[in-house]
Each structure stands twice: as C-alpha cells, then as structure tokens.
C-alpha cells in the first residue's frame, strides 16, 4: 500500500522506514531537503513541493501529517486539504488537541476528504518496537488503511494474552484501535500522556527519596548509601512496578548514577494540561495527574534529583531535549 508522509522528524521518518521495511511504498515531503534525500536513498519517492507530492500519490490518496501540534499542523491541513480529492484520506498523527480534530474533520468533509486523527505512541523506539496507535474518525477509512496500521503496530509479540480474550487477536492486542469518531483517537492519546506524567512523577519522587537517604540531617544509623542503578535494575525483574519507563530510568542510571548532564528542568508538551482541562470539564478528580503537571512547572524554578530523573526518562523514550538545556554535556 502507498502512504504519503509530510514531516520527516524523529517519528515521521521512522514511520516511513518501518513501512518500507514491510514492503509498502511511501511518498515523502519535508521542508528540509536532506530529510527527503535520506528517505529517497532508502526507497521512498521524494517530492520537492506539495503539488508534486500530491501528484505522486495514487487515489484514493492517503496522506499522513507528522508535524508539531498547533499552528504548523493547522496551516498544513488548510493547505493540503483542498489539494486532495473526494475519497482521499488525511491523517494527523501528531499530538493535536482533540477538539481541533473535530473541527478539522468537519472542514475536510466539505472537500469530500476523510480525516483521521491517530494518537501515536512509541517515540524514537517505534522503528524497532512498533507504534501503539489510537485512531479516531470514519470506520471505513480506518479499515482502508488497516494494512498500514497493522505493520506499524508492534503486533501481538510475546506478551501473554489477557484472560478472557479468545479467538483471533484483535486490533487492540496487536497494538492499535479504532477509538471512535473524529477526535477520539487524540483524546485517548491525550489521557495516555496525562497518565504518563503521573507514572513518571511517581518514579521520580521515589528515586529522589532513595537518593537523599544519606543526608546528614538523618540519624547516622539511618543513613544509607544506596545504589540507585542496582535498585532500578532489580525492580525491572519481577517487581510489581516494572515498566518500560523504569527500563529507561535504569538505563539512564547505569550510564550516569548522578544524572549529571540533566539539569532537572522538565518541559510539558501540552497533553498534560489538556488532560487536566478535560477532567475539569467532566468534574472528574485527577489529583495525581494535576500534581505531576504542577511539579513540571516548579521544576523550571528549582531542580531536584527527581526532576533529573524525569528529564532522563523523557530523553530515553522520546529523545526530548528540554528547551532550557536539560543535557549540558
């Protein structure tokens, strides 16, 4: 199957590579010619402008945008949408606000274009591990791109099946779902990222407590010089708190026990704020998620070991380099 990708950054480029490795075809466009050339060398068809990009795609065209949320994505939807034909599919795979998807979907319907929002999780590891995807929009359009979603997803792999799930593995078991109508995909991904904030904050606070157990303010007999790298490692193996985030924390501590090249400044990318706003709209208490967001705000004023741990995990799963210079080495 053929896919057109606009935006060849950390995730967009690797999505194309994963598709190419599985025998699919790709047409690519990016403002950076070097990014286009790199994927051309790997078998993609490059385009120097949007008109050429659209012309290279067979109908019904499938166009995936992997661009920063906000103005950049908004402008591209407004530009590329009218260039597409009735029955074509336009996908926003970035981290857009779900209410923007609802509006854009209605706008695209005026051109006969089917709009899908795909919340995509996997970060810089998705090329090898696959991407967890949550899709919103028209069911028939989702079915049409199922061959693409199936190879981008991790697949059932070696994870034991959940008790009660019988028969052929479902989409969810293979790592992707049709979450619902327009906006549902990014809404589910938004809450996913809000939960991520809370999980990361719990690890960060726990390791901060461990790191400070040797403080002089404690009675001498109660001071412990703990090996945080070993603690993270042993927790990875059979512990109830094991997770991929803990794997990333263990890797960071093994490389740098003191996390010296992380300042502890922790940015937020928007989804945490949107999740809290949704909780307010629904009158749902979200104590942990709210606190984890506020902790990131505070990290930009003073910095603890726990906040260095947050920065290390964000760098581990997404290659995030904090705007304020988290990695100083």
C-alpha positions in Angstrom: 0.0 0.0 0.0 1.1 3.6 -0.6 1.4 6.3 2.0 2.3 10.0 1.7 4.2 11.4 4.7 4.5 15.1 5.4 7.0 15.7 8.2 10.1 13.6 8.5 11.3 14.2 12.0 12.1 11.6 14.7 8.8 9.8 14.3 7.6 10.7 10.8 10.9 9.5 9.2 10.9 6.2 11.2 7.2 5.5 10.4 8.2 5.7 6.7 11.2 3.4 7.3 9.1 0.8 9.1 6.6 0.8 6.2 9.3 0.4 3.6 10.8 -2.5 5.5 7.4 -4.2 5.3 7.0 -3.8 1.6 4.8 -0.7 1.5 5.5 2.3 -0.7 6.0 5.9 0.5 6.0 9.4 -0.9 7.7 11.9 1.4 7.9 15.7 1.8 9.6 17.9 4.3 10.9 21.4 4.4 14.4 20.0 4.9 15.7 18.6 1.6 18.2 16.5 3.5 15.5 14.6 5.3 13.7 13.9 1.9 17.0 12.8 0.3 17.8 10.4 3.2 14.5 8.5 2.8 14.8 8.5 -1.0 18.1 6.6 -0.5 16.1 4.1 1.5 13.5 3.6 -1.2 10.9 6.3 -0.7 9.8 8.7 -3.5 10.7 12.2 -2.6 8.8 15.4 -3.5 10.2 18.9 -3.7 6.8 20.6 -3.2 3.3 19.8 -2.2 1.9 19.8 -5.8 4.5 17.1 -6.8 3.8 15.2 -3.5 0.1 15.0 -4.3 0.7 14.1 -8.0 2.9 11.1 -6.9 0.1 9.6 -4.9 -2.4 7.1 -6.3 -6.1 7.6 -5.5 -7.6 7.2 -3.0 -4.6 9.1 -1.6 -3.5 8.5 2.0 -1.7 11.5 3.4 -0.2 11.4 7.0 0.9 14.6 8.7 3.6 14.2 11.4 4.0 17.8 12.4 4.1 19.8 15.6 0.7 20.4 17.1 -0.8 23.9 16.7 -0.2 26.4 14.0 2.1 24.2 11.9 -0.4 21.4 11.6 -3.3 23.8 11.2 -1.7 25.6 8.3 -0.8 22.3 6.6 -4.3 20.9 6.9 -5.7 24.1 5.4 -3.1 23.9 2.6 -3.2 20.3 1.7 -6.9 19.6 2.2 -8.1 21.5 -0.9 -5.4 19.8 -3.0 -6.9 16.4 -2.3 -9.9 14.7 -4.0 -13.1 13.2 -2.8 -12.5 9.9 -1.0 -8.9 10.7 -0.1 -7.8 10.2 3.5 -5.9 12.9 5.5 -4.3 11.7 8.8 -3.0 13.9 11.6 -0.6 11.6 13.5 0.9 14.3 15.8 -0.3 15.3 19.3 -3.1 17.7 18.3 -5.8 18.8 20.6 -8.8 16.6 20.0 -11.3 19.4 19.7 -9.2 20.7 16.8 -9.7 17.3 15.1 -13.4 17.5 15.4 -13.4 20.9 13.7 -10.9 19.9 11.0 -12.8 16.8 10.2 -16.0 18.8 9.5 -13.9 21.2 7.4 -12.4 18.3 5.4 -15.8 16.8 4.7 -16.6 19.9 2.7 -13.9 18.8 0.3 -15.0 15.1 0.4 -11.8 14.2 2.3 -11.9 11.7 5.1 -10.0 13.0 8.1 -8.5 10.6 10.7 -6.7 11.5 14.0 -4.1 9.0 15.1 -2.6 9.3 18.6 0.8 7.7 18.1 3.0 6.4 20.9 6.4 4.9 20.5 8.8 7.8 20.3 12.3 7.2 18.9 11.9 3.4 19.6 9.0 2.9 17.3 11.0 1.9 14.3 12.1 -1.3 16.0 9.4 -1.8 18.7 6.4 -0.6 16.7 3.9 2.1 17.4 0.8 2.0 19.7 -1.9 3.8 17.8 -5.3 5.2 18.8 -7.4 6.2 15.8 -10.4 8.5 15.6 -12.6 9.0 12.5 -14.7 7.2 9.9 -14.7 3.4 10.3 -14.4 2.7 6.6 -11.4 5.0 6.3 -9.8 3.2 9.2 -10.5 -0.2 7.5 -8.9 1.1 4.3 -5.6 1.9 6.0 -5.6 -1.2 8.1 -2.7 -2.7 6.2 -0.6 0.3 7.2 -1.7 0.3 10.8 -1.0 -3.4 11.1 2.6 -3.2 10.2 3.3 0.0 12.1 1.8 -1.6 15.3 4.0 -3.9 17.5 1.9 -6.9 16.8 0.9 -9.4 19.5 4.5 -10.4 20.1 5.4 -12.3 23.2 3.0 -10.5 25.6 0.7 -13.2 27.1 -2.9 -12.8 26.0 -5.3 -11.3 28.6 -7.5 -13.8 30.2 -10.9 -13.8 28.5 -9.7 -12.7 25.1 -10.2 -15.7 22.8 -10.1 -16.3 19.1 -8.0 -14.4 16.6 -6.0 -11.5 18.1 -8.0 -8.2 18.0 -6.6 -4.9 16.8 -6.1 -3.9 20.4 -4.0 -7.0 21.1 -1.9 -6.1 18.1 -1.3 -2.6 19.3 -3.9 -0.3 17.6 -7.6 0.5 18.0 -10.3 2.5 16.3 -11.2 4.5 19.3 -14.3 6.2 17.9 -15.4 9.2 15.9 -13.2 12.2 15.0 -11.2 13.4 17.9 -11.5 10.2 19.9 -8.0 9.0 18.8 -6.2 12.1 20.1 -8.4 12.2 23.2 -7.3 8.7 24.2 -3.7 9.6 23.4 -4.1 12.8 25.4 -5.2 10.9 28.5 -2.4 8.4 27.9 0.1 11.2 28.1 -1.5 12.6 31.2 -1.1 9.2 32.9 2.5 9.1 31.7 3.1 12.3 33.6 1.8 10.7 36.8 3.8 7.5 36.4 7.0 9.4 35.7 6.4 11.6 38.7 5.9 8.6 41.0 9.2 7.1 39.8 10.9 10.5 40.1 9.8 11.1 43.7 10.6 7.5 44.7 14.2 7.8 43.4 14.5 11.2 45.0 13.7 9.7 48.4 16.2 6.9 47.8 18.9 9.4 46.7 18.5 11.5 49.8 18.7 8.7 52.3 22.3 9.5 53.1 21.6 13.1 54.2 23.4 14.4 57.3 20.1 15.5 58.8 19.2 11.9 59.4 20.5 9.9 62.4 23.8 8.3 61.4 22.4 4.7 61.9 19.5 5.6 59.5 21.7 6.8 56.7 22.0 4.5 53.7 24.3 5.0 50.7 22.0 3.3 48.1 23.0 2.2 44.7 20.2 3.6 42.6 21.2 1.9 39.4 21.1 -1.5 41.1 17.7 -0.7 42.7 16.3 0.3 39.3 17.7 -2.9 37.8 16.3 -5.2 40.4 12.9 -3.6 40.2 12.9 -4.3 36.5 13.0 -8.0 37.2 9.7 -9.4 38.5 8.7 -6.3 40.5 5.1 -5.0 40.5 6.4 -1.6 39.5 8.3 -2.8 36.4 7.6 -0.9 33.2 9.3 0.5 30.1 9.6 3.8 31.9 11.6 2.0 34.7 13.7 0.4 32.0 14.6 3.8 30.7 15.3 5.0 34.2 17.6 2.0 34.8 19.5 2.7 31.6 20.0 6.4 32.5 21.3 5.5 36.0 23.6 2.8 34.7 25.2 5.4 32.4 25.2 8.3 34.9 24.5 7.4 38.5 24.2 11.1 39.4 22.4 12.1 36.2 25.0 14.8 35.9 24.1 16.0 32.4 20.4 16.6 33.2 19.6 19.9 34.9 16.2 18.8 36.2 14.3 21.3 34.1 11.2 19.4 32.8 9.1 20.7 30.0 5.5 19.7 29.2 4.2 19.2 25.7 0.6 20.2 26.2 -1.2 16.9 26.6 -0.9 17.0 30.4 -2.6 20.4 30.5 -5.4 19.2 28.1 -6.0 16.2 30.3 -6.5 18.3 33.4 -8.8 20.6 31.4 -10.9 17.5 30.3 -11.0 16.4 34.0 -12.4 19.8 35.0 -15.0 19.7 32.2 -16.1 16.3 33.3 -15.9 17.1 37.0 -13.5 14.1 37.4 -10.9 14.3 40.2 -7.4 13.9 38.9 -5.2 14.6 41.9 -2.1 12.7 40.8 -2.1 13.9 37.2 -2.7 17.5 38.3 0.2 17.3 40.9 2.5 15.8 38.3 1.9 18.7 35.9 2.4 21.3 38.6 5.7 19.6 39.5 6.9 20.2 36.0 6.1 23.9 36.3 8.0 24.1 39.6 11.0 22.3 38.0 11.7 25.4 36.0 12.4 27.3 39.1 14.5 24.8 41.3 15.7 21.4 40.4 15.8 18.1 42.4 17.3 14.7 41.6 13.8 13.5 40.9 13.4 16.1 38.2 16.7 15.0 36.6 15.1 11.5 36.6 12.0 12.9 34.8 14.3 14.6 32.2 16.2 11.3 31.7 13.1 9.3 31.1 11.7 11.9 28.6 15.1 11.8 26.8 15.0 8.0 26.9 11.6 7.4 25.3 11.3 10.4 23.0 14.7 12.0 22.5 13.3 15.1 24.2 16.0 17.7 24.8 14.5 20.3 27.1 14.3 23.8 25.7 16.2 25.1 28.7 19.1 22.9 28.0 18.5 19.7 30.0 21.5 17.9 28.6 24.5 20.1 29.3 27.2 17.5 28.4 
